[in-house]
Amino acid sequence: MEDLNYLREQINEIDEELVKLFKKRMSVVSNVAHYKIENHMEVLDSSREDQIINKHLKKVEDKTLQNYLKEFLQDLMSISRESQKEILSKVSCNCEADEDSEFKVGFQGVPASFSHQAVNEYFGNNVKSEHFKSFKDIFEAVQKGDIKYGVLPIENSSTGGISEVYDLMREYGFYIVGEKCVKVDHNLMGIGNAEICDINEVYSHTQGFLQCKEFFDVHSDWRLIPYFNTAKSAEYVSKENLKNKACVASKKAAEFYGLKILKENINYNSNNYTRFIIIGRKEKCDVNCDKISVILSISHEVGALYKILKHFSDNNLNMMKIESRPIVGKSWQYFFYIDFQGNILNENTRSALKTIEEESLYYKFLGNYKGEVS
């Protein structure tokens, strides 16, 4: 039988090689982390990890050794994930330089829209801006670098969340860097010689119709025609120049497109606000950021959502909003969009997010920014 000291020396030599390989592996892991940051990729790739583990298990015939190898590889990958998260948290806490001397902001619609108003109120009237036909066009422009920031409506105080924007946030993986709340007052308007009795067609975004439902219930004989947005509706009615056509839009739009206000403030909620988010490719964070947004999905089992939400209470984090969106192809399963108060510079907040990520099937950090809605 071999001498014990000799056997221990062999193990020591193998451990020396393992340490060298571990250091080499962690160096590559660091490069992977920075690549994922640059390309807006998730740290966890469960399918790839499973493929790697299964590939290596096939190289070992001994079933007992297979179990040990599986545990070893899982621990190794867990260490790699933790390292990547640590790198990500350090990058996340580095606040991006204030602004470039020249940058452009995109919004959906046309000049004098509520989105345009949000741009000017957040960035100032002198900011360079470009308008786009659809929400998706804004995301495409940010992705291509044609604009630095996009401004998009995410929620209305009367009608709730705007589903398309939530879905696009998950699809493109950009970050929320700010928000702006705009008071929305809707008005019925037509061309200069029109009166309410002349109207039989009204154009507006569907949100505009919903927010003015009580007014239009009284005029049930009118044809309500969904259009791109309220300002675009004003532009269309102005160009058509027909007495029977009206639109729902802001007073600023009436002034900009030369229309006559036929009825002011037709929205049923006098405290009608729309919350806009400012999105960008790079994450921003400083000590003034007080609002965090995340997306996650959980297992479809009893108590799963309760377990996730309990972490907010346990860590004294005030949850401000939760919005669910269906997962395409998985009936009755959902993505959850959650807003809560916090700053990732706080160790307690980072620890809570780490636990929430570990217990989620899907997790995406959307940003830490200065909130305007509390």
C-alpha positions in Angstrom: 0.0 0.0 0.0 1.3 3.5 -0.9 2.6 5.7 1.9 0.0 8.2 3.2 2.4 11.1 3.0 3.1 10.3 -0.6 -0.7 10.2 -1.3 -1.1 13.6 0.4 1.7 15.0 -1.7 -0.1 13.8 -4.8 -3.3 15.5 -3.7 -1.3 18.7 -2.9 0.2 18.7 -6.4 -3.3 18.2 -8.0 -4.6 21.0 -5.8 -1.8 23.3 -7.0 -2.9 22.6 -10.6 -6.6 23.1 -9.6 -5.8 26.5 -8.1 -4.0 27.6 -11.2 -6.9 26.4 -13.4 -9.4 28.1 -11.0 -7.6 31.5 -11.3 -7.5 31.1 -15.0 -11.2 30.2 -15.1 -12.2 33.1 -12.9 -10.3 35.5 -15.2 -12.4 34.2 -18.1 -15.5 34.5 -16.0 -14.7 38.2 -15.5 -14.4 38.7 -19.2 -17.8 37.0 -19.7 -19.3 39.3 -17.1 -18.2 42.4 -18.9 -19.4 41.0 -22.2 -22.8 40.4 -20.7 -22.9 43.9 -19.3 -22.1 45.4 -22.7 -24.7 43.3 -24.5 -27.5 43.5 -21.9 -27.4 39.7 -21.2 -28.6 37.9 -18.0 -26.0 36.4 -15.6 -27.9 33.2 -15.3 -28.2 30.9 -18.4 -29.8 27.8 -16.9 -30.0 25.9 -20.2 -26.3 26.4 -21.0 -25.3 25.3 -17.4 -27.4 22.2 -17.7 -25.9 21.3 -21.1 -22.3 21.7 -19.7 -23.0 19.6 -16.6 -24.7 16.8 -18.7 -21.8 16.8 -21.2 -19.2 16.3 -18.4 -21.2 13.7 -16.5 -21.1 11.5 -19.6 -17.3 11.3 -19.3 -17.6 9.6 -15.9 -19.0 6.0 -15.7 -19.0 5.6 -11.9 -22.5 6.6 -10.7 -21.2 7.7 -7.3 -18.5 9.9 -8.9 -21.2 11.3 -11.3 -23.1 12.6 -8.3 -20.0 14.2 -6.8 -19.0 15.7 -10.1 -22.4 17.2 -10.6 -22.2 18.8 -7.2 -18.7 20.0 -7.9 -19.7 21.6 -11.2 -22.8 23.2 -9.7 -20.7 24.8 -7.0 -18.2 26.0 -9.5 -20.9 27.6 -11.7 -22.5 29.1 -8.6 -19.2 30.7 -7.7 -18.9 32.0 -11.3 -22.4 33.6 -11.1 -21.6 35.3 -7.8 -18.4 36.7 -9.3 -20.3 38.0 -12.3 -23.0 39.6 -10.0 -20.3 41.3 -8.0 -18.8 42.8 -11.1 -22.2 43.8 -12.3 -23.1 45.5 -9.0 -19.8 47.5 -9.1 -20.5 48.6 -12.7 -24.2 49.4 -11.8 -23.1 51.7 -9.0 -20.9 53.8 -11.3 -23.0 56.8 -12.3 -22.6 57.6 -16.0 -21.2 61.1 -16.8 -24.0 63.6 -16.7 -24.7 64.1 -20.4 -22.9 64.3 -23.7 -22.7 67.8 -25.1 -24.9 66.6 -28.0 -27.5 63.9 -27.6 -31.0 63.3 -29.0 -34.2 62.1 -27.3 -37.0 60.2 -29.0 -40.7 60.1 -28.3 -43.7 58.5 -29.9 -46.2 60.8 -31.7 -45.8 64.3 -33.1 -45.0 67.7 -31.7 -47.4 69.0 -29.0 -48.2 65.5 -27.8 -48.1 64.6 -24.1 -45.0 62.6 -24.8 -43.3 65.7 -26.3 -44.4 67.6 -23.2 -42.7 65.0 -21.0 -39.5 65.3 -23.0 -39.4 69.0 -22.6 -40.3 68.9 -18.9 -37.6 66.3 -18.1 -34.7 67.4 -20.4 -35.6 71.1 -21.0 -37.0 72.9 -24.0 -33.7 73.1 -25.8 -33.1 69.4 -26.0 -32.8 67.8 -29.5 -35.7 65.5 -30.0 -37.1 63.2 -32.7 -40.6 61.8 -33.0 -41.4 58.3 -34.0 -44.5 56.5 -35.2 -44.6 53.6 -32.7 -43.2 52.7 -29.3 -41.1 49.9 -31.0 -39.5 52.4 -33.3 -38.2 54.2 -30.2 -36.6 51.0 -28.9 -35.1 50.3 -32.3 -33.6 53.8 -32.4 -32.1 53.4 -29.0 -30.6 50.1 -30.0 -29.0 51.5 -33.1 -27.7 54.5 -31.3 -29.7 57.0 -33.3 -31.0 58.5 -30.1 -29.5 58.3 -26.6 -32.8 58.2 -24.6 -36.4 57.3 -25.3 -39.4 58.7 -23.5 -42.4 56.4 -23.2 -45.7 56.4 -21.4 -45.8 53.4 -19.0 -48.9 54.0 -16.8 -52.0 56.3 -16.5 -53.6 57.0 -13.2 -57.1 56.4 -14.7 -56.6 53.4 -17.0 -53.5 51.7 -15.7 -50.4 50.2 -17.3 -49.6 50.4 -21.0 -49.0 46.7 -21.9 -47.0 47.2 -25.1 -44.3 49.3 -23.3 -44.0 46.7 -20.5 -43.5 44.0 -23.1 -40.9 46.0 -25.1 -38.9 46.7 -21.9 -38.5 43.0 -21.4 -37.8 42.2 -25.0 -35.1 44.9 -25.5 -33.5 44.8 -22.1 -32.8 48.6 -21.8 -32.6 50.4 -18.5 -35.0 53.0 -16.9 -32.9 56.0 -16.0 -35.7 58.4 -15.0 -39.4 59.1 -14.9 -41.7 62.1 -15.5 -45.3 62.5 -14.4 -47.5 64.7 -16.7 -51.0 65.9 -15.9 -53.3 64.9 -18.7 -56.4 67.0 -19.5 -58.3 65.9 -22.6 -60.4 68.3 -24.7 -62.7 67.8 -27.6 -61.7 69.9 -30.6 -62.5 70.5 -34.2 -61.8 73.0 -37.0 -62.6 76.7 -36.6 -66.2 76.7 -37.9 -67.3 73.4 -36.3 -69.8 73.0 -33.4 -70.5 70.0 -31.3 -73.8 69.4 -33.2 -71.7 68.9 -36.4 -69.6 66.1 -35.0 -70.1 62.4 -35.9 -66.5 61.1 -36.0 -63.9 61.5 -33.3 -60.2 60.5 -33.5 -57.9 59.6 -30.6 -55.6 57.1 -29.1 -57.5 54.3 -27.3 -56.3 55.6 -24.0 -57.9 59.0 -24.7 -61.2 57.3 -25.4 -61.0 55.2 -22.2 -60.1 58.3 -20.1 -63.1 60.1 -21.5 -65.6 57.2 -21.4 -68.3 59.0 -19.5 -68.4 61.9 -21.9 -68.6 59.6 -25.0 -71.3 57.5 -23.3 -73.5 60.6 -23.6 -72.7 60.8 -27.4 -73.1 57.2 -28.2 -74.1 58.0 -31.8 -70.6 59.3 -32.6 -68.1 57.0 -34.3 -64.9 56.7 -32.2 -61.9 56.0 -34.4 -58.6 54.8 -32.7 -55.6 56.7 -34.0 -51.8 56.7 -33.3 -52.0 59.2 -30.4 -53.9 62.4 -29.4 -51.5 64.9 -31.0 -51.5 62.9 -34.3 -55.3 62.9 -34.1 -55.2 66.7 -33.9 -52.8 66.9 -36.8 -55.1 64.6 -38.9 -58.3 66.6 -38.1 -56.6 69.8 -38.9 -55.4 68.5 -42.3 -58.8 67.0 -43.2 -60.5 70.4 -42.4 -64.0 68.8 -42.2 -66.7 70.0 -39.7 -67.9 66.5 -38.8 -64.4 65.4 -37.6 -63.2 66.0 -34.1 -60.4 64.7 -31.9 -59.4 64.3 -28.3 -56.1 66.1 -27.4 -54.4 68.7 -25.3 -54.9 72.5 -25.3 -51.3 72.7 -26.5 -52.2 70.5 -29.5 -55.2 72.7 -30.3 -52.9 75.7 -30.4 -50.2 74.0 -32.4 -52.6 72.6 -35.0 -55.0 75.6 -35.2 -58.0 73.8 -33.8 -61.0 75.1 -31.9 -61.8 73.6 -28.5 -65.4 72.5 -28.4 -65.5 71.1 -24.9 -62.8 71.4 -22.2 -61.6 68.7 -19.8 -63.8 65.8 -20.9 -61.8 63.2 -19.0 -63.8 61.8 -16.1 -60.9 61.9 -13.7 -59.8 65.5 -12.9 -56.6 64.1 -11.4 -55.5 62.3 -14.6 -51.8 61.8 -14.9 -49.5 59.7 -17.2 -46.2 58.4 -15.9 -43.4 58.4 -18.5 -40.2 56.5 -18.2 -36.9 57.5 -19.7 -35.0 54.6 -21.2 -31.4 54.2 -22.3 -28.8 51.5 -23.1 -26.7 52.3 -20.0 -27.7 52.0 -16.4 -27.4 55.0 -14.2 -27.2 55.2 -10.4 -26.2 57.6 -7.7 -27.1 58.4 -4.1 -30.2 60.3 -5.2 -31.8 57.3 -6.9 -34.8 56.1 -4.8 -36.8 53.8 -7.1 -36.0 50.4 -8.5 -37.8 48.4 -11.2 -37.4 44.7 -11.9 -39.1 42.0 -14.1 -39.4 38.4 -12.9 -41.2 35.2 -13.4 -41.8 32.5 -10.8 -42.7 28.8 -10.7 -46.4 28.0 -11.2 -47.0 26.6 -7.7 -48.8 27.5 -4.5 -47.1 30.2 -2.5 -44.4 31.1 -5.0 -45.5 34.7 -5.4 -46.0 35.1 -1.7 -42.4 33.9 -1.1 -41.0 36.5 -3.5 -43.2 39.4 -2.2 -42.3 38.5 1.4 -38.7 39.5 0.7 -39.8 43.1 0.2 -41.6 43.1 3.6 -38.7 41.3 5.4 -36.2 43.9 4.1 -38.5 46.9 4.7 -38.7 47.7 1.0 -41.9 49.6 0.1 -43.4 48.0 -3.1 -45.1 50.7 -5.1 -46.5 48.8 -8.0 -46.8 45.2 -9.4 -48.1 44.6 -13.0 -48.5 41.2 -14.5 -48.1 40.3 -18.2 -48.8 36.8 -19.7 -45.9 34.7 -20.8 -46.5 33.8 -24.5 -46.8 30.1 -25.0 -47.3 29.3 -21.3 -51.0 29.6 -20.4 -51.8 31.3 -17.1 -48.2 32.0 -16.3 -46.9 35.6 -16.0 -44.1 38.0 -15.9 -44.3 40.4 -12.9 -43.1 44.0 -13.3 -42.4 45.4 -9.8 -41.5 49.0 -8.7 -40.3 49.6 -5.2 -38.4 52.2 -3.2 -34.7 51.7 -2.7 -31.2 52.3 -3.8 -28.8 49.6 -4.9 -25.9 51.3 -3.1 -27.6 50.1 0.0 -26.3 46.7 1.1 -29.7 45.6 2.4 -31.3 46.3 -0.9 -28.7 44.5 -2.9 -29.0 41.5 -0.6 -32.8 41.4 -1.1 -32.4 41.6 -4.9 -29.9 38.8 -4.9 -32.2 36.5 -3.0 -35.2 37.5 -5.2 -33.1 36.7 -8.3 -32.0 33.3 -7.0 -35.7 32.4 -6.3 -37.0 33.6 -9.7 -37.2 31.5 -12.8 -36.5 34.7 -14.8 -35.1 38.0 -13.5 -34.1 41.3 -15.0 -33.0 44.4 -13.3 -34.6 47.4 -15.1 -32.9 50.2 -13.3 -32.5 52.4 -10.2 -33.5 56.0 -10.8 -35.0 59.1 -9.2 -38.7 58.6 -8.9 -41.3 61.4 -9.3 -44.3 59.2 -8.3 -44.3 58.1 -4.7 
